Amino acid sequence: MAVPDRPPAPEPLPLPVTDNHAHLDIVRHGDTAGMPVGAALVAAAAVGVTRVIQVACDVESIRALPALLDAHPSVVGAVAIHPNDAARHAAAGDLDTAYQVVEAALADPRVRAVGETGLDYFRTEPPWRGAQEDSFRWHIDLAKRTGRALQIHDRDAHADVLRVLADEGAPERTVLHCFSGDVEVAREAVWRGYYLSYAGTVTFRSAGVLREALAITPVDQLLVETDAPYLAPHPWRGAVNASYLIPVTVRLMAEVKGVSVEALCEALEANRRAVYGEWDGITALHVSPLP
């Protein structure tokens, strides 16, 4: 059966939750099913996803972030140079200029996190991984200097991500975005006090190892996200993802953890407040979640 470009809205959650990591401004190449930001936020609020963290991880999206935040009070920001972009900037010789854009953005109190930063061994070749690691260390220091949470991108680099965080000393509020490790990585991250943010990947049929990691993650160290427009949950894998699909992931997480959906929603929001603080949400009653 073909996957629809835009899946139908799931049953609303009983209590509000936050999309811990989304790229509201990105349209995947060739996609035709994306929604304008305002419509995407209304669709999310209609199913109980009332707040979103917009992750701006390249120079262009960071510069565009203030206008997005001005227009949408239910959104706050995170800023960084993505690990793959860090390698490209290093090759071009303008990484310091990109850093200046990141640091300047943190003057805005609506920017609540440094991220996504980290290591990506899937797309970056070994000769440029040193530049990636240097950038990761710079962002860790920036988060600590500015009192921001840290959102980490880790793709095929679990051991080195943990090593660098141990070397530098992780910020008090450290989030492993789109957690992709196994039980041992999860156990180490939990022991260190990190938050593990699970995306639609945890619902994939092939993700048994990831569900095992979720099972041993304490509820008070959990967050949930989309990484939209990527990683739509099962059974919509491959479709355009958006914040309104988070209830699918939350319900699977509650099942794995053996808790009620209501209890998990409460815990996810308590964790969100502990990591990022409070900001305005959006309520959407009697509206279609898919305009």
Secondary structure, DSSP 8 states (H G I E B T S, - for coil): ----SS-------SS-EEEEEE-TT---TT------HHHHHHHHHTTTEEEEEEEE-SHHHHHHHHHHHHH-TTEEEEE---HHHHHHHHHHT-HHHHHHHHHHHTTSTTEEEEEEEEEETTTS-GGGHHHHHHHHHHHHHHHHHHT-EEEEEEES-HHHHHHHHHHH---SSEEETT----HHHHHHHHHHT-EEEE-GGGGSTT-HHHHHHHHTS-GGGEEE---BTS---TTSTTS---GGGHHHHHHHHHHHHT--HHHHHHHHHHHHHHHH---------S--S--
